[in-house]
Amino acid sequence: MIKSYKRIFAAFSLSAALAVAGCGSAKPSESNGSMNTTDSQVTDTSTATKLKIKTSFYPMYEFTRQVAGDLADVENLVPAGVEPHDWEPTPQDMAGIADADVIVYNGAGMESWIDQVLESVKDRDLKVIEASQGIEIMEGEGHSHAHDHGAEGEHSHEEEHAHDHGTEGEHSHEEEHAHDHGTKGEHSHEEEHAHDHGTEGEHSHEDEHAHDHGEEGGHHHDHGGLDPHVWLSPALAIQQVRNIEQGLAEADPEHKDAYKANADAYVSKLEALNQEFKEGLKDSKRKDFITQHAAFGYLAHEYGLTQIPIAGLSPDQEPSASQMAKIIEFAKENNVNTIFFETLVASNVAETIATEIGASTAVLNPIEGLTEEDIAKELDYITIMQQNLQALQAALNE
């Protein structure tokens, strides 16, 4: 009910917010902001203009800033320490989006607010980049499937439910899903924003598995039954970075070579991270792990593991007493000694199960946002994923 009131308030406030945004400078616009770049990034100061880019939550921010270098001012919409599943844009956020040149979001149902926002700014010259475009999206796990998995974790539940939304044949990201909302507004929002997540295929957005987000653009936190957590597989993170590179090159063709060079440099780091995971997990004694929230399906699938989630796709879901009992039974029967919880949400349920079975708890971070402590330690996507690898190695080899 509270979220419904928030949407109504946002809708009534949007006209004023867009009016304010309309008084802004032309795009791409000059920026007084700054963004740190890595040593490997290509910088280009041949023009005084920079893209204004908004990103939906932390992984999208990190990937985008790595590709953009100093050619753009990148701002993250979700503040540090805030769980993105529960976040919705304020009228001020909407005005900032309307004034931006580019918005980058994950897709696959992660951002429950995205359709409403894009519909509101469809007559603006806004480049929209869905980072999960072209990625095979899995069906999400609901509550725990502990009763389905043996101790050896011989199969990944995610392997059985990979959801391919595409057909054969190459497709153009610009033509089929770049969401370039020009001022002419010639395409319908449904045509421009239906999510096709196939790895291959020319497609009709309406014919092939457009995600129905509802007329009011309101997602429930079950993500429509799809698992949006693609960034937790380094291999898929690479695809997201490439999608962002392509989108930025389309938004700012003058600097496409710089975007490619920056993306190449970051992808090389992600490839090394992927190799670390492959080598670090291939000889694990066990293949299953219990986690608080079903966020690690892509990671599990990529490296031959099986996640046993206590709750569903969204961390605000709580298991029933019977589901808790199944998890506890599984943990006891299979000598599980670590229950994973995560940052940004309460760890009560994981701690309850750990206490019941005499296990310890440890963090497995879905990297949905950074905490203030993470920022103070200068942690980023790669360093946190390396921490996740260490945590998995310890738990899977007890």
C-alpha positions in Angstrom: 0.0 0.0 0.0 2.8 2.4 0.9 4.5 1.7 -2.5 1.2 2.4 -4.3 1.0 5.8 -2.6 4.6 6.5 -3.6 3.7 5.7 -7.3 0.7 8.0 -7.2 2.7 10.8 -5.6 5.5 10.3 -8.2 3.0 10.4 -11.1 1.4 13.7 -9.9 4.8 15.2 -9.3 6.3 14.1 -12.6 4.9 17.0 -14.7 6.6 19.6 -12.5 9.8 17.6 -12.4 9.9 17.3 -16.2 9.2 21.0 -16.5 12.2 21.8 -14.3 14.3 19.3 -16.3 13.2 21.0 -19.5 15.0 24.2 -18.5 18.3 22.3 -18.5 21.1 22.7 -21.0 21.3 21.0 -24.4 22.7 17.4 -24.6 25.3 16.3 -24.3 25.7 18.8 -21.6 28.7 20.3 -19.8 29.3 18.8 -16.3 30.9 20.2 -13.3 31.1 16.8 -11.8 34.1 14.4 -11.9 34.5 10.7 -12.0 37.6 8.7 -11.0 39.1 6.7 -13.8 41.4 3.7 -13.7 44.9 3.7 -15.1 43.8 1.5 -18.0 41.0 3.8 -19.1 41.4 6.0 -22.3 40.7 9.6 -21.6 39.7 12.1 -24.3 39.6 15.9 -23.6 39.0 16.9 -27.2 35.6 18.3 -26.4 34.2 20.1 -23.4 31.0 18.2 -23.4 30.3 15.1 -21.4 27.4 12.7 -21.4 25.1 12.8 -18.4 24.4 9.2 -17.5 22.1 7.8 -14.8 22.4 4.2 -13.7 19.8 2.2 -11.8 22.0 0.5 -9.1 25.5 -0.3 -8.2 26.7 -2.9 -10.7 25.3 -0.9 -13.6 27.1 2.2 -12.2 30.4 0.3 -11.9 30.2 -1.2 -15.3 29.2 2.1 -16.9 31.9 4.2 -15.3 34.5 1.7 -16.3 33.4 2.0 -20.0 32.8 5.8 -19.9 36.0 6.8 -18.3 36.2 10.6 -18.1 33.9 11.1 -21.1 30.7 11.1 -19.0 29.4 12.1 -15.6 27.9 8.9 -14.2 25.5 9.1 -11.3 23.9 6.2 -9.5 20.2 6.5 -8.7 20.1 4.2 -5.6 22.0 5.6 -2.7 24.7 3.7 -0.9 23.3 1.3 1.7 19.9 1.1 0.2 18.5 -2.3 -1.0 17.5 -1.7 -4.7 14.5 -4.1 -4.7 12.7 -1.7 -2.4 13.8 1.6 -4.0 11.7 3.8 -6.3 12.6 7.1 -7.9 11.5 10.4 -6.4 10.2 13.2 -8.5 13.7 14.7 -8.2 15.2 11.4 -9.5 12.7 11.5 -12.4 13.7 15.0 -13.3 17.4 14.0 -13.3 16.6 11.1 -15.6 14.7 13.4 -18.0 17.7 15.7 -18.1 20.1 12.9 -18.7 21.5 11.8 -22.1 21.6 8.1 -21.1 20.1 5.7 -18.6 21.6 2.3 -18.0 19.6 -0.4 -16.2 19.9 -4.1 -15.6 16.5 -5.3 -16.8 14.9 -8.8 -16.5 12.5 -7.3 -13.9 15.2 -6.0 -11.5 14.0 -2.4 -11.7 10.3 -2.5 -10.9 9.9 1.2 -11.7 11.6 1.4 -15.1 8.6 1.1 -17.4 6.7 3.9 -15.6 9.8 6.2 -15.8 10.5 5.4 -19.5 6.9 6.0 -20.4 7.1 9.4 -18.6 10.2 10.5 -20.6 9.4 8.9 -23.9 9.3 12.2 -25.7 12.8 13.1 -24.4 16.0 12.5 -26.3 17.2 9.8 -23.9 19.3 6.8 -24.8 18.2 3.8 -22.9 20.5 0.9 -22.4 19.3 -2.4 -21.0 22.5 -4.2 -19.8 20.9 -7.7 -19.8 19.9 -7.5 -23.5 20.8 -10.7 -25.4 21.5 -12.7 -22.2 19.6 -15.9 -21.6 17.5 -15.2 -18.5 16.7 -17.9 -16.1 13.5 -18.7 -14.4 13.7 -17.6 -10.9 13.7 -20.0 -7.9 10.9 -19.4 -5.4 11.4 -20.5 -1.9 13.8 -23.2 -1.0 14.1 -26.4 -3.0 16.2 -28.1 -0.4 14.2 -31.3 -0.7 15.2 -31.6 -4.3 18.9 -31.5 -3.9 21.2 -34.3 -2.6 24.4 -33.6 -0.6 26.6 -34.0 -3.7 24.7 -31.2 -5.6 25.1 -33.2 -8.8 23.0 -30.8 -10.8 22.2 -27.2 -10.8 18.5 -26.3 -10.4 19.3 -23.3 -12.6 20.4 -25.6 -15.5 16.9 -27.1 -15.7 15.2 -23.8 -15.9 17.3 -21.6 -18.1 14.8 -19.4 -20.0 15.8 -18.6 -23.6 13.8 -15.7 -24.9 15.4 -15.5 -28.3 15.3 -17.1 -31.7 18.0 -17.8 -34.3 19.9 -15.1 -36.1 21.9 -12.0 -35.1 20.1 -8.9 -34.0 20.9 -5.2 -33.8 20.9 -3.8 -30.3 20.1 -0.4 -31.7 17.2 -1.5 -33.9 15.7 -4.0 -31.5 16.4 -2.8 -27.9 18.4 0.3 -27.6 15.3 2.2 -26.5 16.4 5.4 -28.0 13.4 7.7 -27.1 13.8 10.5 -29.6 11.6 13.6 -29.5 9.5 12.3 -32.4 8.3 9.3 -30.3 7.5 7.3 -33.4 7.5 3.9 -31.7 5.2 2.7 -29.0 6.6 2.1 -25.6 5.5 -1.5 -25.8 7.5 -2.0 -29.0 10.5 -0.2 -27.7 10.6 -1.7 -24.2 9.6 -5.4 -24.5 12.5 -7.3 -23.0 13.9 -10.0 -25.3 16.7 -11.7 -23.5 17.6 -14.3 -26.1 21.3 -14.9 -26.8 20.5 -14.9 -30.5 17.7 -13.9 -32.7 15.9 -11.4 -34.7 12.6 -11.0 -32.9 9.4 -9.1 -32.7 9.2 -7.7 -29.2 5.5 -8.4 -28.9 5.6 -11.9 -30.4 8.5 -13.4 -28.6 8.3 -13.0 -24.8 7.9 -9.4 -24.0 7.9 -9.0 -20.3 4.5 -7.8 -19.2 5.2 -5.2 -16.6 1.6 -4.1 -16.2 0.0 -1.0 -17.5 1.1 1.0 -14.5 4.7 -0.2 -14.7 4.6 -1.8 -11.3 6.7 -4.9 -10.8 6.2 -7.1 -7.8 9.4 -8.1 -6.1 9.2 -11.6 -7.6 10.6 -10.1 -10.8 7.8 -11.6 -12.8 9.2 -15.1 -12.2 12.6 -14.3 -13.9 15.9 -14.1 -12.2 17.6 -10.7 -12.8 20.9 -11.3 -11.0 23.0 -11.8 -14.1 25.8 -9.6 -12.9 26.9 -12.2 -10.3 28.3 -14.4 -13.1 31.5 -12.7 -14.3 31.0 -14.2 -17.7 27.6 -12.5 -18.0 29.0 -9.3 -16.5 31.2 -9.2 -19.6 28.2 -9.3 -21.8 26.6 -6.5 -19.8 29.8 -4.4 -20.2 29.7 -5.0 -24.0 26.1 -3.9 -24.1 26.9 -0.7 -22.3 29.9 -0.1 -24.6 27.6 -0.4 -27.6 25.0 1.8 -26.2 27.4 4.6 -25.3 29.0 4.4 -28.7 25.6 4.9 -30.2 24.9 7.8 -27.9 28.3 9.4 -28.5 29.7 8.1 -31.8 32.6 10.6 -31.7 34.2 8.7 -28.8 33.3 5.1 -29.7 37.0 4.1 -30.0 37.6 5.3 -26.4 34.6 3.4 -25.1 35.8 0.3 -26.8 39.3 0.7 -25.4 37.9 1.2 -21.9 35.6 -1.7 -22.2 38.4 -4.0 -23.5 40.5 -3.1 -20.5 37.8 -3.8 -18.0 36.7 -7.0 -19.8 40.2 -8.3 -19.5 39.9 -7.9 -15.7 36.5 -9.7 -15.7 37.9 -12.5 -17.8 40.7 -13.0 -15.2 38.0 -13.0 -12.5 36.0 -15.6 -14.3 39.1 -17.8 -14.5 39.7 -17.3 -10.8 36.2 -18.7 -10.1 36.7 -21.6 -12.5 39.9 -22.6 -11.0 38.9 -21.9 -7.4 35.7 -23.9 -7.5 36.3 -26.8 -9.8 37.7 -29.2 -7.1 35.3 -28.3 -4.3 34.3 -31.1 -2.0 30.7 -30.2 -2.2 28.7 -28.3 -4.8 25.7 -27.0 -2.9 25.4 -24.0 -0.6 22.6 -22.4 1.5 22.0 -18.7 1.0 19.5 -16.3 2.3 18.2 -15.0 -1.0 18.0 -16.7 -4.4 20.5 -14.3 -6.0 23.2 -16.7 -7.0 21.6 -18.8 -9.7 23.8 -17.5 -12.5 26.9 -17.9 -10.5 25.9 -21.5 -9.5 25.1 -22.4 -13.1 28.3 -21.0 -14.5 30.5 -22.9 -12.1 28.6 -26.2 -11.6 27.2 -25.4 -8.2 23.7 -25.5 -6.7 22.3 -22.7 -4.6 19.8 -23.7 -1.9 17.9 -20.4 -1.2 16.1 -19.8 2.1 13.9 -17.2 0.5 13.0 -16.3 -3.0 14.3 -13.9 -5.6 13.7 -10.8 -3.5 15.4 -10.5 -0.1 12.2 -9.2 1.5 10.5 -12.5 1.1 10.5 -14.7 4.2 10.2 -18.4 4.3 7.3 -20.2 5.9 7.8 -22.5 8.9 7.6 -25.6 6.7 10.2 -24.1 4.3 12.5 -23.3 7.2 12.1 -26.9 8.4 13.1 -28.3 5.0 16.2 -26.1 5.0 17.1 -27.2 8.5 16.5 -30.9 7.6 18.7 -30.6 4.5 21.5 -28.8 6.4 21.6 -31.5 9.1 21.4 -34.4 6.7 24.2 -33.0 4.5 26.4 -31.6 7.2 26.2 -28.0 6.1 28.4 -25.9 8.4 27.9 -22.4 6.8 24.7 -20.5 6.2 25.3 -17.5 3.9 23.6 -14.1 4.5 24.1 -10.8 2.7 24.7 -7.2 3.1 21.9 -4.6 3.0 19.2 -6.9 4.5 18.7 -8.3 8.0 20.4 -11.7 8.7 17.9 -12.9 11.2 16.6 -15.9 9.2 20.1 -17.1 8.3 21.2 -16.8 11.9 18.2 -18.7 13.2 18.9 -21.6 10.9 22.6 -21.5 11.8 21.8 -21.6 15.5 19.4 -24.5 15.0 22.0 -26.7 13.3 25.1 -25.4 15.1 26.6 -23.8 12.0 28.3 -20.5 11.4 27.2 -17.7 9.2 29.2 -15.9 6.5 28.6 -13.1 3.9 27.9 -14.0 0.3 27.4 -10.6 -1.2 24.9 -10.1 -4.1 26.5 -6.7 -4.8 23.1 -5.0 -5.2 24.7 -2.0 -3.5 27.7 -0.8 -1.6 27.6 -0.1 2.1 29.3 2.9 3.6 31.9 0.5 5.0 32.5 -0.9 1.5 33.0 2.6 0.1 35.4 3.5 3.0 37.5 0.4 2.1 37.4 1.3 -1.6 35.8 -2.0 -2.5 34.3 -2.5 -5.9 32.6 -5.2 -8.0 35.8 -7.2 -8.7 37.2 -7.1 -5.1 33.8 -8.1 -3.6 33.4 -10.9 -6.1 36.9 -12.1 -5.0 35.6 -12.0 -1.4 32.6 -14.1 -2.5 34.9 -16.6 -4.1 36.9 -17.0 -0.9 33.7 -17.4 1.1 32.5 -20.1 -1.2 35.8 -21.9 -1.2 35.8 -22.0 2.6 32.2 -23.2 2.8 32.4 -25.8 0.0 35.6 -27.4 1.4 34.7 -27.7 5.1 
